[in-house]
């Protein structure tokens, strides 16, 4: 039996006159899209157009809520209470849901963005608050979080469906967290190395941490970035190499139960 995995990308991150990413090209190769909800990136026009494009290409639509931090692209940690992060989640889910409903589509999943994602991966209280927000909006949504994280754990404890995400182009610490972008070696720029790591994660459930330690890792979905021409080629090659390795690429709602 072949392994099944989702291939996702963060999309809809343009804002007003500023264009970020090559969404139309990326949508050709992924099975799920995490669409910015207007706080760290995106605006109403971008949200509408990205939802419609994903729906047209039969790509699973997910909300990508983040901190209200356009200047920092949602990547700066914030001092925030569990109740605040819960309401931030509800607010942004509601914003994207309007465009999903308008397009005649259905929202598949939720994946927090940037600092919200990384903080909730380690902080159980924040993770549970995000999950409570999702639970109150739509209990059928799948939670997409860092493999083995507090967010995934909180989702399962609450009774929501959850998917473990890994990254094709990011290095890992030995505790399963991502190496901070500010540190050397945090990003993997060699396409061949990234692809071999991804296939090993999917087929063997193993990854080598930045300190050389071997780790076990669960993989339901692979995140790939597509915000420049080289990255789009990277997405395409990963799609092809996974298929060549006998891995089926499907959106989360087709196999996460």
N, C-alpha and C positions, 0 to 999 in steps of 0.2 A: 504494500500500500504506500502510495506517495505521500509525502509530507505536504500539508496545506499551510500557507502563510499569507498574511495580508501585507501589502506594500503601500505605505502611506506617505503623504508629504504635506507640509504646512503651506497653505495657499491663501489667496485673498489678502496679501499683506501690502498692497499698494495703498496710497492715501492721497486723495486729491490729485494734484499735478505730479505727484511722485510715484513712479512706477517701479515696483520691486517684484522680481521673479518673472518666470516665463510659464505662467499657469497653463495656458492652452497646450503647450508642448508636454509639460509634466503629466497632464491628465491622460495622455495617450498610454502611459506606462504604469500608472499606479491603480490600486483598487479602492483606496479610501483617501479622502481629502479632509484635512483639518483646516477649517475656514475661520480666519480672524474675525472677531466680533465687534471691532470698532474701538477697542481700548488700547491695546498695544500697537495695533495697526488696523487697516481697513476703514472703510466708510460705507454709508448706505448704498452708494452706486456700486462700489467694488463688491460688497457682500451680495447684492442682488445678482450681479453678473457672474460671480464665482459659483454661487449656488446653481444658477441655471446651466452653466457650463458643465459642472460636475453631474448634474441630473441628466443632461443630454448625452454624456459619455458613459452613463451607467456606473459612475463611481460613487461609493458610499459617502454620504455627507456627514461631517462631524463638526461640532462647535469647538472652537479653539480659544477659550477665554483666557485673559491674562490680566496683569495689573494695569491700572490707568496710568501708563507711563510711555507715551509715544516718543518722548525725547530719548529714553533709554531702551526703546523697543521691547519693553516688558522684561528686560533681563536683569534689572536691579532689584535686589531683595528689599522688601518693605517690612516695617514693623506693623503687624496687622493682627487683629483679633479673629478668633474663629467665626464669630457672627458676621464680621465684615466680609471675610472671604466667602462665606456662604451666600450673602446677599449679592456680592459681586458676580458670583457664579450664576445665580438665578437671573440677574439683570441681563447678562450677556447671552444666556441660553434663550431668553425671551426675545432678544433682538434678532438673533439669527433665525429663530423659529418662525418669525413673521415672514421672512423671505423664503424659507423652506416651504411653508404653507402656501404662500402666494404662487410658488413655482409648481405646485401640485406634487411635491416630493415628500420624502419622509426623512427625519433626522435619524442617523444610525448610531452615532457615538459622541462622546465628549472627551477631549484631550486638553488638559490645561497647558498653557504656554510658558516657556521661559522660566523666570524666577518662581512663579506660582507652581509650576510643574516640579522644579527641583526642591523647593521648600516642602511641598506636600509629599514628596518621595521619602523624606526623612522625619517629618513632624506629624505624628499620628493625630494630634488635635486638629491641625489644619486639614489634613487628609479627610478626616471624618466630617468636618464642616463642609468641604466641597461635595462630598458624597451625599450629605443631608440635603444640600441644595439641589443636586441632580435628582435625588429621590422624590423631592416635593414637586418637581417639574414633570418628570417622565420616567417611570420605573422600568420602561422597556429599553432605555438607552444603555449602550455598552460603554463602560469606562475604560479608556486607553491610558495606561500609565507605565512608568518605568518598570521593567521586569523585576519582580520580587520586592517592590516598594511598599511603603505604608499606604499609598493611595490604592493600589491593587488589593491589598489586604483589607482595607476599610470597605471597599466596594463589595467584596465577597462576604464579609461579615454582615453587611447591611442587606444582602440578598440581591444585589445588582450583578449583572453579567460584567465580567472584567477580562481584559486582554493585556498580556505582557508585551511591552514594546522594547525593541533593541534598536541601536543606531549603527548604521553602516559606516559613518564617517567620524565617529567619536571614540575616544579612548575611555577605558573604564578603570576606576579604582578597585582595589581588591574587595571592597564591601559592596560592590555592585552599583555604586553611584557613578555618575559621569565625571571625568576630570574637568575641572573648571576651565572655561575657555581662555582665561588669562594665563594659564600655565603652559609651558612648552610641551609639545606632544599631545595636546588635547584633541587636535583635529588630525584625521588621517587623510592625507592628500593623494596617496598612491592608490589608484583605482584597483590595481591587481591585489594589493594587500587588503583593501577594504572588502572586495568581493570574496576573497578566500576566507576572511574572518566571518563574513555573513553566512556563507554556506556552511562553515563549520558550526556556527551557532545554531543554525536551523537543523542540520543533519545529526550533529553530535551533542548539542546542548552544552557546548564548551566555548569559553573565550579566554584569551590571555590578557590579564590586567597589565597596567602600565609598569608595575613593579616586577613583571614576569610570572606572577602567580597564576595558576590555572583555576578558573572558576566555573561552576555549573550555572547555566542560565536557561530560563524558559523563554521560548519565542513564539508569539502569536502574530506579531506585526513588526515590520522593519520600517524605520523612518529614513527617508532619503530626502535631501534638500535639493531644490532645483532653481536656485536664484541667480544662476549665470549659465551661459552656454555650455561650459564644461560640465557643470552639474547635471544639466539635462541629459547629456551624453552618458553620464554616470548612472542616472536613473534607468536609461534605456539598456545599458549593458548589464546592470544588476538584474533587471527583469529577464533578459535573455539567458543569463548564466544560471539563474535560479531554475528556469524552465528546463535548461539543458541538464541540470543536476537532478531532475525528476521532482522538483518542487512545484506544486500547483499554487497559483496566485489567485486568491479569492478575497472579496470584501468580508469584513468581520461578521456581518449578519448572516453569512452563509455557513459559518462553522463555529462561531462562539455561541454556546447555548447555556 
